[in-house]
Amino acid sequence: MGWWNFRQFYLDKCIEKGKELIGWEHKYPRKEIGNKVRALGMAVTMQGSGIAGIDTASAEIRLNDAGSYTLLIGSTDMGTGSDTILAQMAAEVLDTTVGKIIVNSADTDVSPYDPGSYASSTTYVTGMAVVKAAEALKKQIIEMGAKLLKVSAETVDFDGDKVTTTNGISISLEKISEQAVLGTGKLQLVGQATHGSDVSPPPFIAGFAEVEVDKETGKIDIIDFVAVVDCGTVINSNLARVQVEGGIAQGIGLALYEDVKYDQKGGLRTNSFMQYKIPCRKDVGNIRVVFEESYEPTGPFGAKSLGEVVINTPAPAIAQAVYNAVGVRVTDLPITPEKVFTEMSKN
């Protein structure tokens, strides 16, 4: 049974919420509208969070002389907003704002080791390394502040701006950072950490597609797509939402449009966007995204991955919706009007 025994996941809630949002009870399986048919289909999929026992990432965070921080990471932000998310995690641990975190990422000359932005690992694996590094630095700040105040580290608190004793005597973070960098025998405070996980907790998604199929031509239009996601704790709701929307759009392209073709000599025939079709905004219909947050104890602040799982559901959900509409099951992607029409003609 493994991790299923003790980890929280909300796939059942994802399914129930998706059914409600798509109007499953009223629309399933199909409705005739003249020469067109509207129908519903759904799919549930899971992915992983990094590769268990293999992915190992490191992070380093420094306290600068003016009280700001520099976060060094080896992962690459590919447009997913990972630099922002990792900075948020560091800021949360250090009780500061994201504006005080300077992120230097993906410079192999100076950045600590990271396996790369793959396997849906950045938030889960690198994020935990960042949390550990920030916690190590916070401990050093408390110890340095206590030393400067000439008290025990166990008798002070750090609120992100100052270290304060139980008697109310305090020293500012700026003063601590200044004293750490300047003067004889002082060293800049630096937190370092490496993290790898023995497990790969899966995120889940329930995807629901409403399509309209033209019975005379086999043409498929996406009317509505609802995605309900369990990715653990959502670290940044705006970035998570647009990442899901982008993945769903890619999945719709995979399902209905994108087709790699070669000639007899192995040359790529679909070598431009005149031949290789990808969906535009009008092709993806209405995409709605909802999160059912669970809590993953091995992830940073309870987070799991999100990057890859979202592309998995459109193809099977759309294929099932087409089947419910016209009784044709196309399993060779993309599901083109020609394939649907040909199969319909056989019936």
C-alpha positions in Angstrom: 0.0 0.0 0.0 3.0 2.4 0.6 2.2 6.1 0.9 -1.5 5.6 0.3 -1.8 4.6 3.9 -0.8 7.9 5.4 -0.9 10.7 2.8 -3.8 13.0 2.3 -5.2 13.3 -1.2 -8.5 14.6 -2.6 -9.2 13.0 -5.9 -12.7 12.1 -4.8 -13.4 15.8 -4.0 -11.9 16.8 -7.4 -14.3 14.5 -9.2 -17.4 15.7 -7.2 -16.5 19.4 -7.7 -15.8 18.9 -11.4 -19.2 17.2 -11.9 -20.9 20.1 -10.2 -19.1 22.7 -12.3 -19.6 21.1 -15.7 -23.3 20.3 -15.0 -22.8 16.6 -15.3 -26.2 15.6 -14.0 -28.0 17.7 -16.5 -25.8 17.3 -19.6 -24.5 13.8 -19.5 -24.1 12.0 -21.9 -25.2 14.2 -24.8 -27.8 16.5 -26.2 -28.8 16.9 -29.9 -28.7 20.4 -31.3 -29.7 20.1 -35.0 -26.9 18.6 -36.9 -24.6 19.0 -33.9 -24.3 17.0 -30.7 -23.0 18.3 -27.4 -21.6 15.7 -25.0 -19.5 15.3 -21.9 -16.4 13.3 -21.1 -14.1 13.1 -18.2 -10.7 11.7 -17.1 -8.6 11.5 -14.0 -4.9 11.4 -14.0 -1.9 11.5 -11.7 1.8 12.4 -12.0 4.7 12.5 -9.6 6.7 15.0 -7.7 10.3 14.5 -8.7 11.9 11.1 -9.0 12.0 9.3 -5.6 15.5 8.5 -4.5 17.2 10.2 -7.4 16.3 14.0 -7.6 18.5 15.9 -5.1 18.6 19.7 -5.2 20.7 22.3 -3.2 20.0 25.9 -2.3 22.0 28.7 -0.6 20.7 31.9 0.9 22.9 34.8 2.1 22.2 37.7 4.5 23.5 40.8 2.7 25.0 43.8 4.5 21.9 45.9 4.2 19.5 43.3 5.6 18.3 41.9 2.3 18.9 38.3 1.1 20.3 36.6 -1.9 18.9 33.2 -2.9 21.1 31.1 -5.1 19.4 28.1 -6.8 20.3 25.9 -9.8 16.8 25.4 -11.2 15.6 27.3 -14.2 12.4 29.3 -14.3 10.8 28.2 -17.6 7.9 30.6 -17.3 6.2 28.8 -14.5 7.2 31.4 -11.9 9.4 29.0 -9.9 11.8 31.9 -9.0 8.9 33.7 -7.5 7.6 30.6 -5.7 11.0 29.8 -4.2 11.5 33.4 -3.1 8.1 33.2 -1.4 9.1 30.1 0.5 12.4 31.7 1.7 10.5 34.9 2.7 7.9 32.9 4.6 10.6 31.2 6.7 12.5 34.4 7.3 9.4 36.5 8.1 10.2 39.0 5.4 8.8 40.1 2.1 9.5 38.7 -1.4 10.9 42.1 -2.3 13.9 41.6 0.0 14.8 38.3 -1.7 17.2 38.6 -4.6 17.1 35.5 -6.7 20.1 34.3 -8.7 19.2 31.2 -10.6 20.6 28.7 -13.1 24.1 30.1 -13.3 26.2 27.0 -13.2 29.3 29.0 -12.3 28.0 30.0 -8.9 24.6 28.2 -8.3 24.5 25.1 -6.1 23.6 21.9 -7.8 20.1 21.2 -9.1 19.0 18.3 -11.3 17.1 20.7 -13.6 13.5 21.8 -14.3 12.1 18.4 -15.1 10.0 15.6 -13.5 7.8 18.2 -11.9 10.4 18.6 -9.2 11.1 22.3 -8.7 8.4 23.2 -6.1 8.6 19.9 -4.3 12.4 19.1 -4.3 14.1 22.4 -4.8 11.5 24.1 -2.7 12.3 21.9 0.3 16.0 22.7 -0.1 15.2 26.4 0.0 13.1 26.0 3.1 15.9 24.1 4.9 18.5 26.7 3.8 16.3 29.5 5.0 15.8 27.8 8.3 19.6 27.3 8.7 20.1 31.0 8.0 17.4 32.0 10.4 19.1 30.0 13.2 22.4 31.8 12.5 20.6 35.2 12.6 19.1 34.4 16.0 22.5 33.2 17.3 24.3 36.2 16.0 21.7 38.6 17.4 21.9 36.9 20.8 25.6 37.1 20.8 25.6 40.8 20.0 23.0 41.3 22.8 25.1 39.2 25.1 22.3 36.8 25.9 21.5 33.2 25.2 20.0 32.3 21.8 17.2 30.5 23.6 16.0 33.7 25.2 15.5 35.8 22.0 12.9 35.9 19.2 13.3 37.0 15.6 10.4 38.6 13.8 12.0 39.3 10.5 13.1 42.8 11.4 14.9 42.5 14.7 16.1 40.1 17.3 14.5 40.8 20.7 15.2 39.6 24.2 12.5 38.7 26.8 13.3 42.0 28.4 12.4 43.9 25.2 16.0 44.8 24.3 16.4 44.4 20.5 18.9 44.7 17.7 17.8 45.3 14.1 18.5 42.9 11.2 20.4 45.6 9.4 22.7 46.0 12.4 23.2 42.2 12.6 23.9 42.0 8.9 26.4 44.9 9.1 28.2 43.3 12.0 28.3 39.9 10.3 30.0 41.3 7.2 32.2 44.1 8.6 34.9 44.1 11.2 37.7 41.7 11.9 37.0 38.0 12.2 33.4 38.2 11.0 31.8 36.1 8.3 28.7 36.7 6.1 25.8 34.6 7.4 24.9 31.9 4.8 22.3 29.1 5.0 22.9 26.0 2.8 20.9 22.9 2.4 20.4 19.9 0.1 17.2 17.9 -0.2 16.1 14.7 -1.8 13.0 12.6 -1.2 12.4 8.9 -0.9 8.9 9.3 -2.1 7.2 11.0 -5.1 3.7 12.0 -3.9 1.4 12.4 -6.9 -0.8 15.3 -7.6 -4.2 14.5 -9.1 -6.5 16.2 -11.6 -10.1 15.5 -12.7 -10.7 17.0 -16.1 -14.2 17.4 -17.6 -14.7 18.3 -21.3 -17.9 19.5 -23.0 -17.5 19.2 -26.8 -19.7 19.9 -29.8 -19.4 17.5 -32.7 -20.8 18.3 -36.2 -22.4 15.0 -37.4 -22.0 16.1 -41.1 -18.2 16.9 -41.0 -16.8 15.3 -37.8 -15.6 18.8 -36.6 -15.0 19.1 -32.9 -15.3 22.3 -30.9 -14.4 22.6 -27.2 -17.2 24.4 -25.4 -16.1 24.1 -21.8 -13.3 22.4 -19.9 -13.2 22.2 -16.1 -10.0 21.1 -14.3 -10.1 20.4 -10.6 -6.6 19.9 -9.1 -5.1 18.4 -6.0 -1.5 19.6 -5.9 -1.3 19.8 -2.1 -0.9 23.3 -0.7 -1.1 25.9 -3.4 1.9 28.2 -2.9 0.9 30.9 -5.4 -2.7 30.8 -6.5 -2.2 33.1 -9.5 0.8 31.3 -10.9 -0.8 27.9 -10.2 -3.9 28.8 -12.1 -2.2 30.1 -15.2 0.1 27.1 -15.2 -3.0 24.8 -15.2 -4.7 26.8 -17.9 -1.5 26.6 -20.1 -1.2 22.9 -19.6 -4.9 22.4 -20.5 -4.4 24.4 -23.7 -1.4 22.2 -24.5 -3.4 19.1 -23.8 -6.2 20.3 -26.2 -3.6 20.9 -28.8 -2.3 17.3 -28.3 -5.8 15.9 -28.5 -7.2 17.7 -31.5 -4.5 19.5 -33.6 -0.8 18.7 -33.2 0.4 16.0 -35.6 4.1 15.3 -36.4 4.4 13.9 -39.9 7.5 12.6 -41.8 8.1 11.8 -45.5 9.5 8.5 -46.8 13.0 9.8 -46.4 12.5 10.8 -42.7 12.2 14.5 -43.5 9.8 16.5 -41.2 6.8 17.5 -43.3 5.1 19.6 -40.6 8.1 21.9 -40.2 6.2 25.2 -39.9 3.1 26.5 -38.3 1.4 26.4 -41.7 1.5 22.6 -41.5 1.8 22.0 -37.7 -1.3 23.3 -36.1 -1.6 24.5 -32.5 -4.7 25.8 -30.9 -5.3 29.6 -30.6 -7.4 31.2 -27.9 -10.6 30.6 -29.8 -9.9 26.9 -30.1 -9.6 26.0 -26.4 -13.1 27.2 -25.4 -13.8 28.2 -21.8 -11.2 26.8 -19.3 -12.1 26.8 -15.6 -9.6 25.9 -12.9 -10.4 25.0 -9.3 -8.1 23.6 -6.6 -8.9 21.1 -3.9 -6.0 21.6 -1.5 -4.6 18.7 0.5 -1.5 18.6 2.6 1.7 16.7 1.7 3.9 16.3 4.8 7.1 15.7 2.8 6.6 18.8 0.6 7.4 22.5 1.4 4.4 23.9 3.3 2.4 20.9 2.2 3.0 21.3 -1.5 3.2 18.7 -4.3 4.0 19.2 -7.9 1.8 20.8 -10.6 3.8 21.1 -13.8 3.0 18.0 -15.8 -0.1 16.5 -14.5 -2.4 19.1 -16.0 -1.6 18.1 -19.6 -2.7 14.6 -19.1 -6.5 14.8 -18.9 -7.7 16.7 -22.0 -7.0 13.9 -24.5 -8.8 11.1 -22.7 -11.6 13.4 -21.6 -12.2 14.8 -25.1 -11.9 11.3 -26.6 -14.6 10.1 -24.3 -16.8 13.1 -25.0 -16.6 12.4 -28.7 -17.6 8.8 -28.1 -20.6 9.9 -26.0 -21.5 12.3 -28.8 -21.4 10.2 -31.9 -20.4 6.7 -30.8 -16.9 6.9 -32.3 -13.8 6.0 -30.3 -10.7 7.5 -31.8 -7.5 6.4 -30.0 -4.9 7.7 -32.4 -4.2 11.3 -31.7 -4.9 13.9 -32.8 -8.7 13.4 -33.0 -9.2 15.1 -36.4 -12.6 15.7 -38.2 -11.4 13.3 -40.9 -10.9 10.4 -38.4 -14.2 11.1 -36.7 -16.1 11.3 -40.0 -14.4 8.2 -41.4 -15.4 6.2 -38.3 -18.9 7.6 -38.3 -19.3 6.5 -42.0 -18.5 2.9 -40.9 -21.5 2.7 -38.6 
